[in-house]
Amino acid sequence: MRRHTEAELAGEVAAAAAVAAPIAAPDPTAAAFFDVDNTMMRGASIYHFARGLASRGLFTTKDLVRFAMGQALFRVRGNENPEHIARAKETALAFVVGLKVDDVVHLGEEIYDEVMADRIWAGTRALAQSHLDAGQRVWLVTATPVELSRVIAQRLGLTGALGTVAETEDGVYTGRLVGDLLHGPAKAEAVKALARREGLDLARCTAYSDSANDLPLLQLVGHPCAINPDSELLEHSRKNDWLVKDFRTGRKATMIGLPIAAGAGAVAGGVAAAIALRKYYRSA
């Protein structure tokens, strides 16, 4: 029997954890899939979450600046190889042990309303709504932890979210991932698994992303679209006559809202959030 790759396992886990909001779907075989960071939202959702924690005194400004600079370097250097991702994941897992899922969800809801809502790209949100209006389901697909990505999907009125799944026992994080990061090829595997479960025709589906890291996802569907693309994705899109939309204004800087490399950035952001929550529990 063939063993599943890490990407396939992460995808299967993410699809199994996906919970769809009820929706009247006159077009049940088509769906749209949106990346979050720099596609649906300016900057990185996990960084904005850390900012919200900082505003509550759970995270110092010095820590936040150090985290921001480190993640900016990941983006500029494109430094996202498996060794770095694995090291970041191991570090993150050392801190998440014992954190309560309900607390993370509650803080995520508060911080979305306070910090993230104003950072949603209006143009991308309108695209998502157009799919909903056509009776299609709309899913977020992101390396961001699934609990936070679900909050974003719910606040936007979307169908649901596929995100990185952390193992829990009795409502508490164990410090282990179920599968692996939902990043790169794993996103495509998650969408494949979801399509099997939901009866979707991928040739009729649409995917949106800003990053060349998501080429496996974009190439999977019949209608790929680059949103606020990085240079590699823009070049690929032009060569393949893909639709390109850019909702940024002025200079197309790489530092709009602190872009973050999806895999290592999401986990390192998880470290930031986990450390802050750990401080909170110790001081409570």
C-alpha positions as CSV (number, residue, x, y, z in Angstrom):
1,M,0.0,0.0,0.0
2,R,1.4,3.4,-1.0
3,R,2.2,5.7,1.9
4,H,0.8,9.1,1.9
5,T,3.1,12.1,1.5
6,E,3.2,14.8,4.2
7,A,1.3,17.1,1.9
8,E,-1.4,14.5,1.2
9,L,-1.8,13.8,4.9
10,A,-2.0,17.5,5.8
11,G,-4.6,17.9,3.1
12,E,-6.7,15.0,4.2
13,V,-6.6,16.2,7.8
14,A,-7.6,19.8,6.8
15,A,-10.5,18.6,4.7
16,A,-11.7,16.3,7.4
17,A,-11.7,19.2,9.9
18,A,-13.5,21.5,7.5
19,V,-17.0,22.5,8.7
20,A,-19.3,24.1,6.1
21,A,-21.9,26.7,7.0
22,P,-25.4,25.9,5.7
23,I,-25.9,27.5,2.3
24,A,-28.5,27.1,-0.4
25,A,-26.3,26.1,-3.3
26,P,-28.0,26.1,-6.7
27,D,-24.5,25.4,-8.2
28,P,-23.3,22.6,-6.0
29,T,-20.4,21.4,-8.1
30,A,-18.5,24.7,-8.3
31,A,-16.7,26.5,-5.5
32,A,-14.1,29.2,-5.0
33,F,-11.0,28.9,-2.8
34,F,-9.2,32.0,-1.4
35,D,-5.8,32.2,0.2
36,V,-5.9,34.6,3.2
37,D,-2.6,36.5,3.8
38,N,-2.2,39.3,1.2
39,T,-5.0,37.8,-0.9
40,M,-8.1,38.3,1.3
41,M,-6.4,40.4,3.9
42,R,-3.6,42.9,3.9
43,G,-0.6,41.4,5.6
44,A,-0.6,38.2,7.7
45,S,-3.5,37.2,9.8
46,I,-1.4,35.6,12.5
47,Y,0.7,38.8,12.8
48,H,-2.5,40.9,13.2
49,F,-3.5,38.4,15.9
50,A,-0.2,38.9,17.7
51,R,-0.8,42.7,17.5
52,G,-4.1,42.2,19.1
53,L,-2.5,40.3,21.9
54,A,0.1,43.1,22.3
55,S,-2.7,45.6,22.7
56,R,-3.9,43.6,25.7
57,G,-0.5,43.7,27.3
58,L,0.2,40.0,26.6
59,F,3.0,40.7,24.1
60,T,5.7,43.4,24.3
61,T,6.3,45.9,21.6
62,K,9.9,44.7,21.5
63,D,8.8,41.1,20.9
64,L,6.4,42.3,18.2
65,V,9.0,44.3,16.3
66,R,11.5,41.4,16.5
67,F,8.9,39.0,15.1
68,A,7.9,41.4,12.4
69,M,11.5,42.0,11.2
70,G,12.2,38.3,11.2
71,Q,9.2,37.5,9.1
72,A,9.9,40.4,6.7
73,L,13.3,38.8,6.1
74,F,11.7,35.4,5.3
75,R,9.6,37.2,2.7
76,V,12.4,39.2,1.1
77,R,14.9,36.3,1.0
78,G,12.3,33.7,0.0
79,N,13.8,31.7,2.8
80,E,11.2,29.0,3.2
81,N,13.0,25.7,2.8
82,P,11.8,22.5,4.6
83,E,14.6,22.7,7.2
84,H,13.5,26.2,8.3
85,I,9.9,25.3,8.3
86,A,10.6,22.1,10.4
87,R,12.6,24.1,12.9
88,A,10.0,26.7,13.2
89,K,7.3,24.1,13.7
90,E,9.3,22.3,16.4
91,T,9.7,25.6,18.2
92,A,6.0,26.4,18.0
93,L,5.0,23.1,19.3
94,A,7.1,23.5,22.4
95,F,4.8,26.5,23.4
96,V,1.3,25.5,22.4
97,V,1.1,22.6,24.9
98,G,-1.8,23.2,27.4
99,L,-3.4,26.1,25.7
100,K,-7.2,26.1,25.6
101,V,-8.9,26.0,22.2
102,D,-11.9,28.1,23.4
103,D,-9.6,30.8,24.6
104,V,-7.8,31.0,21.3
105,V,-11.1,31.2,19.4
106,H,-12.5,33.9,21.8
107,L,-9.4,36.0,21.4
108,G,-9.5,35.5,17.6
109,E,-13.1,36.8,17.4
110,E,-12.3,39.9,19.4
111,I,-9.1,40.6,17.6
112,Y,-10.6,40.1,14.2
113,D,-13.3,42.7,15.0
114,E,-10.7,45.1,16.4
115,V,-7.7,44.7,14.1
116,M,-8.4,42.5,11.1
117,A,-11.8,43.6,9.7
118,D,-10.4,46.9,8.3
119,R,-7.6,45.0,6.5
120,I,-9.9,42.9,4.3
121,W,-9.3,43.8,0.7
122,A,-12.7,45.2,-0.6
123,G,-12.0,43.9,-4.1
124,T,-11.2,40.4,-2.9
125,R,-14.2,40.4,-0.6
126,A,-16.4,41.4,-3.6
127,L,-15.0,38.5,-5.6
128,A,-15.9,36.1,-2.8
129,Q,-19.4,37.6,-2.6
130,S,-19.9,37.2,-6.4
131,H,-19.3,33.5,-6.0
132,L,-21.8,33.3,-3.1
133,D,-24.3,35.2,-5.1
134,A,-23.9,32.7,-7.9
135,G,-24.8,29.9,-5.4
136,Q,-21.2,28.6,-5.1
137,R,-19.5,27.7,-1.9
138,V,-16.5,29.8,-0.9
139,W,-13.6,28.4,1.2
140,L,-10.5,30.0,2.7
141,V,-7.4,27.8,2.3
142,T,-4.5,28.9,4.5
143,A,-1.6,27.8,6.6
144,T,-3.1,29.9,9.4
145,P,-4.4,27.7,12.3
146,V,-7.8,26.4,11.5
147,E,-9.4,28.0,14.5
148,L,-8.4,31.5,13.5
149,S,-9.2,30.9,9.8
150,R,-12.7,29.7,10.8
151,V,-13.2,33.0,12.7
152,I,-12.2,34.9,9.5
153,A,-14.5,32.8,7.3
154,Q,-17.5,33.2,9.7
155,R,-17.0,37.0,10.0
156,L,-17.0,37.3,6.2
157,G,-20.0,35.0,5.8
158,L,-18.1,32.4,3.8
159,T,-18.8,28.7,3.7
160,G,-15.8,27.6,5.8
161,A,-12.0,27.4,6.1
162,L,-9.3,24.9,5.5
163,G,-6.4,25.5,7.8
164,T,-3.5,23.9,9.7
165,V,-4.9,21.5,12.3
166,A,-3.3,21.2,15.7
167,E,-4.0,18.1,17.9
168,T,-6.2,18.6,20.9
169,E,-7.3,16.5,23.9
170,D,-10.2,17.6,26.0
171,G,-10.2,21.0,24.4
172,V,-6.5,21.7,25.1
173,Y,-3.7,21.8,22.5
174,T,-1.2,18.9,22.9
175,G,1.6,20.6,21.1
176,R,1.5,18.3,18.1
177,L,0.1,18.9,14.6
178,V,-2.4,16.5,13.0
179,G,-0.7,15.9,9.7
180,D,1.5,18.9,8.8
181,L,1.3,22.6,7.8
182,L,-1.3,23.4,5.2
183,H,1.2,25.0,3.0
184,G,2.1,24.7,-0.7
185,P,1.2,21.3,-2.1
186,A,-0.8,20.5,1.0
187,K,-3.3,23.2,0.1
188,A,-3.9,21.4,-3.2
189,E,-4.3,18.1,-1.5
190,A,-6.8,19.6,1.0
191,V,-8.9,21.0,-1.9
192,K,-8.8,17.6,-3.7
193,A,-10.0,15.9,-0.5
194,L,-12.7,18.4,0.0
195,A,-13.8,18.1,-3.6
196,R,-14.2,14.4,-3.2
197,R,-16.3,14.9,0.0
198,E,-18.4,17.7,-1.4
199,G,-18.9,16.4,-5.0
200,L,-17.1,19.4,-6.5
201,D,-15.9,19.5,-10.2
202,L,-12.5,21.1,-9.9
203,A,-12.6,22.1,-13.6
204,R,-15.5,24.4,-12.6
205,C,-13.8,25.8,-9.5
206,T,-11.8,29.0,-9.0
207,A,-8.8,29.6,-6.8
208,Y,-7.2,32.9,-5.7
209,S,-3.7,33.6,-4.3
210,D,-1.0,36.2,-4.1
211,S,1.9,33.7,-3.9
212,A,3.8,31.4,-6.2
213,N,3.9,29.0,-3.2
214,D,0.2,28.3,-4.1
215,L,0.8,27.3,-7.7
216,P,-0.2,23.6,-6.9
217,L,-3.6,24.9,-5.8
218,L,-4.0,27.4,-8.7
219,Q,-3.0,24.7,-11.2
220,L,-5.5,22.3,-9.8
221,V,-8.7,24.3,-10.7
222,G,-10.1,25.3,-14.0
223,H,-10.1,29.1,-13.2
224,P,-6.9,30.3,-11.4
225,C,-6.6,33.9,-10.5
226,A,-3.6,35.9,-9.1
227,I,-4.5,38.5,-6.5
228,N,-1.9,41.1,-5.6
229,P,0.7,38.7,-7.0
230,D,4.4,38.4,-6.1
231,S,6.8,38.6,-9.0
232,E,7.0,34.9,-9.6
233,L,3.3,34.4,-9.7
234,L,2.8,37.5,-11.9
235,E,5.2,36.1,-14.4
236,H,3.6,32.7,-14.4
237,S,0.2,34.2,-14.7
238,R,1.1,36.3,-17.7
239,K,2.7,33.3,-19.5
240,N,-0.4,31.2,-18.9
241,D,-3.0,33.9,-19.6
242,W,-4.4,33.7,-16.0
243,L,-6.6,36.4,-14.7
244,V,-4.6,38.9,-12.5
245,K,-6.2,41.4,-10.2
246,D,-4.2,43.9,-8.0
247,F,-6.1,45.8,-5.3
248,R,-3.0,47.5,-3.9
249,T,-2.6,51.2,-4.5
250,G,0.6,53.1,-5.2
251,R,3.9,51.4,-5.1
252,K,3.7,47.6,-5.2
253,A,6.0,47.2,-2.2
254,T,6.7,43.8,-0.6
255,M,6.1,45.2,2.8
256,I,2.4,46.1,2.5
257,G,0.9,45.2,5.9
258,L,3.9,43.0,6.6
259,P,3.6,40.1,4.1
260,I,4.7,36.8,5.6
261,A,5.9,33.6,3.9
262,A,3.1,31.2,4.4
263,G,4.6,28.2,6.0
264,A,7.4,29.3,8.3
265,G,5.6,32.6,8.9
266,A,2.4,31.1,10.1
267,V,4.1,28.8,12.5
268,A,6.5,31.5,13.8
269,G,3.4,33.6,14.3
270,G,1.9,30.8,16.2
271,V,5.0,30.9,18.5
272,A,4.3,34.6,19.1
273,A,0.7,34.0,20.0
274,A,1.5,31.0,22.1
275,I,4.1,32.8,24.2
276,A,1.7,35.6,24.8
277,L,-1.1,33.3,25.9
278,R,1.3,31.4,28.1
279,K,2.2,34.7,29.8
280,Y,-1.5,35.3,30.2
281,Y,-2.2,32.0,31.9
282,R,0.8,32.4,34.3
283,S,-0.4,35.9,35.4
284,A,-4.1,34.9,35.7
